[in-house]
Amino acid sequence: MKYQPTIGLEVHAELKTQTKMFCDSLNDPNEKHPNTNVCPICVGHPGTLPTINKTAVESVLKVGMALSGDIPQFSKFDRKNYFYPDLPKGYQISQYDLPLVFGGVLNGVRLRRVHLEEDTGRLMHTEDSPSISGSQASLVDFNRAGVPLMELVTEPDIKNAEQAVEFARELQLVLRYLGVSDADMEKGQMRIEANVSLAADGGMGTKVEVKNINSFKAVHDAIEYEIKRQTEHLEKGEKIIQETRGWDANKGKTVSQRKKEEAHDYRYFPEPDLPPLDVSKFDLSRLKEEVPELPKEKRIRFAKEYGLTPEQADILTRNRWQAEYFEESASELLSETEKPDYNSLFNYLTSDLFGLMAEADLSIKEIKIDAENFADLVKLVSQGKISSRVAKDVLKKMFETGLDPTQIVEGEGLSQISDGGELESTAKKILEANPSAVADYKKGKGNALQFLIGKAMAELKGRGNPGMLQEIFKKLIG
């Protein structure tokens, strides 16, 4: 019997704010010293009162706008009661029936809601940290406690692991484009929970939740494993238990953690220390204007305006800043060239410049080369003023110094040699030194001509005009 998977995702993303959700403690994800960014409010001391972080609320509203969600006029916070060692108050301030966003859609997957809550602390166990003394010990770091946490819940529209990963990747991009979260899964800034059920008739089976998945590979593998596990149970006539399971990446399987809680188990009730939110009083027009062009729309436009393939457009839009860098460079090309070579611009950016950035471990926002100078380099090549080989050397100099490419070319005498007399003299010298290659070319071996051109370019230190050299060699060989 064939079973149809039904999958929904719950995605948590830590928001990029200066302070925590309900207090003035710093929200610094890079803080390495435990229990440094804490105060009586975020560690749950009795008698302390929370205050709502306006920037965090606005961040979630922008996510809702970007994903075509409905923004209600009123919202509120609720207490979600449960005990865990990293939850200092014994409850979490979250949202239950009146979240900040209802509905929406991304990658064809419908969204149920997007709400705002506070993150928990972080447990450090002996097996995970050699610095902890004792054979069996756990310590709590409250630096993360109270960090603004957005939770996005999808409808069960996802049918397989690949679709789940595509959705998660696109959501990560959207959050980064909006600037509301770095969404770095390796740092725990974005965590995913997958609700997986199987049914034979296309309906809904018993839901199993796999929690705190922290990489895209783990999302794929955990869902694949859970589909396989549930299928094997159903084929044996066994019932699927509604439960929460964790993903063990080392063993490549999910493991049972606890019986799945229902909403009533958390005893939600309105947070008495926080007022209801009149969302209509926020500057919604300003927030809407702050939503940039998103990855999907940018891919479509890049393909249309610059003649890029879908794959090329996808590579560029994986980072908002590199997409903007390309577009600024393309604008410079268009302003000075009747038929700009956008394909060469793409190749020099994604191959040569990205390679230099990777070696130096720098982002596009940190490099010394501005978009105008980068476009100038591509123009020098397309105009035949320097060869593609020399362009790589010039780009490296630009990367190191930030100088204009024309300055480098003129200062180091790197202009392309197109003087017929000098090229012919060099070609004759190469022919005399390589008679076997000449014989091979006369026998019809086309690679021999490329070999001779390569030798000439080496002799000319990459400055020869390869097109002219090709014609000269053909003429001299006869």
N, C-alpha and C positions, 0 to 999 in steps of 0.2 A: 504494500500500500504506500502511496506517495503522500507525504505530509508537507503542508505549506507553512513556511515560517511567517510569523508576524512579529515585527520588531519595532519598538519605540525607543527613543533615546532620551536620557536626562543629562543635560550638559551643564556643569558648573564652571564658571569663569571668574577668577579674581579680578576685580576692577582696579584700574590704574588711577588711584586717587592719592593725594598727599597724606591724608589721615585716614583712620579706620572708620567703620560704618557709624558708630555711635559715640565716639570719643575723639580726643585730640592726639592720641598716640600715633606715631608715624607709621605709615603703611610702606615699609621698605622690604621688598621681597629678597633683597640681596644681603640683609643683615645675617651675619653668621653667628653672632653671640646670642645664646638663648636668653629669653626673658629680659630683653633690653628695651624693646618698644612696647612697654606695658604700662597700665595705670589701673587704679582701683575699679574703673568702669569695665574695661575689657577683661579683667580677671575675676569679675563677678563679686566684688566686695558688697556686703549688705549696705543698703541705704543709698547706693549710687544710682544716678539717673542718666539714661541714655539721651542723646541728641542726634537727630537725623542728619546724615551727610548729604547735603543738597546735590553736590557734584555726582555722587553715586546714583541718586534718583534720576538725574538728567541723563546719565550714561545709559541707563536701562531704557529710558524713554526714546533715546536715539536709536538703540537697537530695535525697539519696536517699530519705529518709523521706517528704518532701513529694510525691515522684513515684512512690511505691509500689515503690521498688526493693528489692532484697535486699541486706542488709548482711552480708558474710561475717565469720567469726570472725577470720580472719587476712588481712593485706594486707602489701605490701612495695613498696619503691621500686626502680627499675631505671635503668641508664644507657642512654640512647639516643644512639648515637654518630653524629655527622655534623659536618661543618665548615660554618660560615657566619660572616662577619665579626662579627655581633652576638652570637655564642655564645662567650663568653670561654674556657670550659673545653675547648671542642672536643667536648663532649657535654652532653646535657640530662638532669637528673634527672627522671624521669617514672615512670609505672607501666605495666607491660606485661600480664602474665598474671594478676595478683592486684590488681585495682583496688579502690577503697573501696566501690563500688556496682556490682552487676550488675542488669540489667533495669530495669523501670519503664515508665511510660506517661504521655504528655501529649498532650492533644487527639486521642486515638485513635491516636497514633503510638507504636509500641513503642521503648523505649530498649535499647541493647545494653550500655552501661556508662557510668559517670561516674568519672573518675579525677583525680588531682592531680599537678601538675608545677610547674616553675618557668618563668617567662616569659624571653624573650630580651631583649637590649638593643634599641636603636632606631637605625636608620641614618638620617642626614640627608644628602640629596644636594644638589648645587649647584642643580639645577633646582627643588628644593622649598624652598630657603632662600637668599635673596639675601645673607644675612649671611656665608655661606661664601665665602671668597676662592678664586680659581682657576677656570679654565674647566671643568675636570672634577674634582670632588672629592667625597668622602664622609667624613663624620665619624661616630663612634659615641658615643651617649649611653647609659651603663650604668645610669642611674637605674632603668630598668624591669627590668634583668637581675635575676633571682631573685625577682620579685614572684610570689606564689602565683597559680597559674593552674589553674582547673577546666576540664576538657575533658569534654563530654557528646557521646556518639556515638549516633545513632539507627539503627534498622533501616531498610532501604530501603522504607519504607511510604508515602512521600510521592509523590503522582501529578502535581502541577503546581506552578507558581510561587506561586499564591495560597495553597495549603495550606502551603507552606514558610514564607511570610511570617507566616501566622496562628500557626504553631508557634513561630517565633522571637519574635514579639511576646508570646505567652503565657509563654514561658520567661523573657523579660526581666522580666515582671511578677512571676513566681514568685520570681526571684532578689531583686528589690527588696522584696517582701513579707517574705521571710525575713531581709532585712537583710545578706545575705552578699556582695552586689555591687551597685554602682550601675549596672552594665551599660550604661553610656553608650556607644553605638556611635560617636558623634562623637569621643569621647576615646580610642577604641581599647580600651575596657574590655570590650567584647563584640565578638568577631569570628566570622564564620561561613564555613565551607567547605562547598560543595555537591558531592556526588558524583552525577553525572548519567549515566544510561545509557539507551539505547533498544533495544527489541526488537520484532519483528513478532508474536511468538507469546505475548506477555505474560510471557516469561521475562526473564532478565538479559542485557543486552548488555555491551559493553566499557565499563568505568567510566572516566569522566573527572572529575578533581577540579578544581574552581574555588576558588582559595584567597583567604583574607583579604578577604572581602566586608564592608564596614564601614558599611552602611546598609540599611534594609529595602527601599528602592527598588532598591538595587543587588542585593539578594538576588533580587527579582522579575525584574529586567531581565537579570541574568546567567544565570539558569536558563532564561528564555524564549529568550535568544539561543542558549544551548548546545543546547537542544532543536531549534531551527531549524537550527543549523549541522550537528548530527549527522544530522538528517533529510535534509538536502540531500546529504550524503556517502553515506548509505545508498541513497538513490534513484538515485544514480549508480553504484551497485554497488561503492563504495569501502569499505574497512575503517576502522573507528574505532580510532585509536591510543590505548592506555592511557597517559595523560600527566597532568601537572599544568599547569593553565592559570590565568592571572590575569585579573581583570576590569579593563578599561580603561574607566572611566566617561566620559572625554572622547570616546572613539571609539565608545562603545556596543557594545563587543564583547570577547570573551575572546581572549587571546593565549597562545601556547604558551610555557611556561617551562622545563620539563625533563621527561624521561621519568619516569613515576610509579615511586616507590620502593616496594618490598615491605617487610614487617616484617624479613625477614632482612638487608636492606641496611643496617639500622641497628645490627646486631650487639648487640641487647639482652643485657644480663646483669645480675644482681642488684647493686644499689649496695652496694659493700663497706663504705662508711663509715657506713651507716645500718642500724639493727637492724630486723628484721621487726616489724610492728605487730600486737599482740594487740588487735583492735578491741573485744573483749568487755570489756576493762578500762576503756573509756570510759563515761561516765555516759549511757548511751543513753536511759534513762527521762527524764532532764532535757532532753536534746536533743529528744526527741519532744514534750515539753510546750512547748518553745520554738517549735515549728512553728505559726504562726498559721492562722486560717481563710484559705484561699487564694482567689484571684480567682474561680474557677469556682463554688465553693460559695457565696461571698459574693453573686455575681450572682443565683443561684437564690433565696437567702434574701431578698435585697432585693426581688425581684419579688414574692415571696409575702407578706412581712411588711408592705411599704409600698405595695403596689399599683403599683409602677413597671413601665414597659414594659421589655423586654429591652434596648432601646437606652439608656434612662435608667440602668438598672443597670450597663450596660457603661461609660458615661461616668464614673459615680461610682467604679467599682472600678479605673480606670486608674491610680489612685494610692492606696496604702493609707491614707495620712493624711487625704486628702479624704473617703474612704469612712468612716473613723472619725469625722471631723468631722460628716458628715451624720448618722450614727447617734446621736452624742451629742446633736445638735440635735433629732433626731426623738424621742429619749427625753424631752427637756425638754418638747416639745409634748405628748406623750402623758400626762405627769404632771399637766398642767394643763388639758387640753382633751379633752372626751369624744370628739369626732370630729376628730382632728388633720388638717390639710391638708398632707399630705406632698408633694403635687404642687407646691404653692406654695413649700414649703421647697426642693424640688429646683430650681425655676425661679429663685428669688432667689439660690441658691448658685451654680448653673452659669452663669447669665447675668450678674447684677449683681456678685456678689462675685468671681467668677472674672475678670470684666472689670477690676475695680479691681486685683486681684492682678497681672494681665498688665501693666497700665500701670506699676505700681510694681516689677515684676520681683521679686515676693515669692512664696514658697511658702505653703501653708496653715499650716505650722508656724511661720511667721515673722510672721503678721498679729497685730494687737492685739485683734481681736474674738474672744471666746471663744464656744464653742458655745451656752452658756446665753443670752447676750445676743443671738446671732443668732436663736435660736428665739423670744426675746421680741419681736423686730422683726416676725417673721412673725405672731405672735399679735396684735400691735397692728393689723395690716392685716386679719386674719380677723375680729377683733372690731369692726371698723369705727371704731376710734379714730383711725386715720390712713388717708389714701388711698394707693393704690399709687404715685401720683406723688410724694407726700411721702416715702414709704418709701425711695425711691431717694436723696433728699437726706439723710435720716437715716442711711442706710447709709454714705454717703460720709463723714459726720461721725464715725460710729463707727469707720470704717477709719482715719481720721486721728488720732483721740483715744483710742479704746478705751473710750469712755464707754458706759454703759447707754442703750438707746434711749429709755426713759421719761424719763431725765434730759434728753436732748436735746429731746424733744417738749415737755416741760413748760417747760424753760428758754427755748425759742425760740418758744413759743406756736404749735405746729404741729398741735395736735389738730384732728381733722376736724370741720367745722361741720355739725351735723345739726339746727340750729334752723330750723324751718319758716319763721318770719317773715323771718329774715335771708336764707335761700335764695330765698324768693319775691321779696323786694325786689331782689335781684341779678338774678333771672330777668327781671323786668319791665324793668329797665334794659337788659339785653341784647336783649330783644325790640324795644324802642324804637329801638335803634341798628342793628338788622339786619332791616328789613322785607322785604328780598328773600329772606332765608333763611326767614322765616315763610311767605311766598308759596310758596316751593319745597316746604316741608313739607306745606302744604295741597294741593299738586298730587300728593302721594304720594312725594316724594323723601325717603327715609328718612335719607340722609346729612346732610340739612339739620338734623335734630334733633341729630345728633352734633356738628355744627358749633357749634350754639348751646350745647350742654353744654360743649364745649371752651372757648368764649369765657367762659362763667360760671366754669369752673374756673380759667382764667387770671386773671379778676377777683378770685377768692378765693384766689389764690396756691397753687392745688392742694389747698386744704383743704376744699373742698365735698364733700358726700356725693353721688357721681354718680348713685346709684339714686334718691335723693330728688329731685335736680334733674331727672331724666328725667320723673318723674311730675308735677312742678310745671309743667314746660314743656308737657306734653301737656294739662294742665288749663287753663292760661292761653291756649293757642292755640285749644283747643276742637275 
